[in-house]
């Protein structure tokens, strides 16, 4: 489980609480059909706002870089935009993705599995600005503070997180002022946000107001106790950092409005999806249509680059009479009144470093596809 509150507020039942519903109406996930886009349109990219969206006057806004440095720097938005610009395609996923399916469930944003998106972020490399400030001997971390302010875990706070100095000076990290070629909209961190490719979304601090180099590990609430993986509430656990391998697919067929289950016909069905990891490129996706008894390689599509998701495709031949799906051939003798059956679509990912991950989708006898659940 991922700690979300120092008060350990959890639910052991399946029903969503009013508190969770209030978060759900403020934030939104990616509609799964939007996986068709290699770059997620801005309005479809997942969004999580911890507190209120700040109102910022760009002409008066300043970014302060200070702390244990040779010299402090104060920059306007124009100063930052005049610097060398870099654009990177980056897949971003919320660390709490899948929380709604946990039992017990921490009371927070009730994500299913769609809290993800890929955008092209434009900004200036953080490394060069830190180099100009000149971290002094003894510097260990860099703290990023946003303008958004609120209460979480009983603590009044600005949203702020830190990175180790070595991580903060990696070439790919950006101070971004544009998304998909457009200025950042208010909800995505206008006028400036941090983008840390490969890391979960809590690291990408929005509405930046200051960057501080410190000599001790930062212990703010969003750093600790929040965003730690633990098996019990009595231990701090391990900090959440880079995204684990995961995959989602475009739901085949057509949806039933309320339960969002799917209906699809017999015969050939082409499955499309995307896979990603913060620890290396996806090099293989395997699909099982018989509950994991056998596996077939999916066809990989365009490579999104070092930090963006990988597309994949697989042809699934649906056999309703037998209640199974057979890859690569179509079963004959499908009757008008098929016998009940159950199918599962499993995905096993292989990436350059580490072990495989597996995800499953289950379908009911009338070819209704449920939400994906990890196995």
Secondary structure, DSSP 8 states (H G I E B T S, - for coil): -B---TT--EE-SSS--HHHHHHHHH-B---GGGGG-SS--GGGS-B--SS------TTT--EEEEESBSS-EEE-HHHHHTS--EEEEEEEE-TTTTGGG-SSEESS----S--EEEEEEEEEEHHHHHHHH-B-TT--EEEEEEEEEEEETTEEEEEEEEEEHHHHT-TT-EEEEEETTEE--GGGTTT-EEE-TTB-GGGS--SEEEEEEESS----TTTTTSSEE-SSTTS--EE--B---EEEE---SEE-TTT--EE--SEEEEEEEEEE-SSS-EEEEEEESSTTSS-EE-EE-----TTS-EEEEEEEEEETTTTEEETTS--S---SS-----EEEEEEEEESSS--EEEEEEE-TT--B---EE-
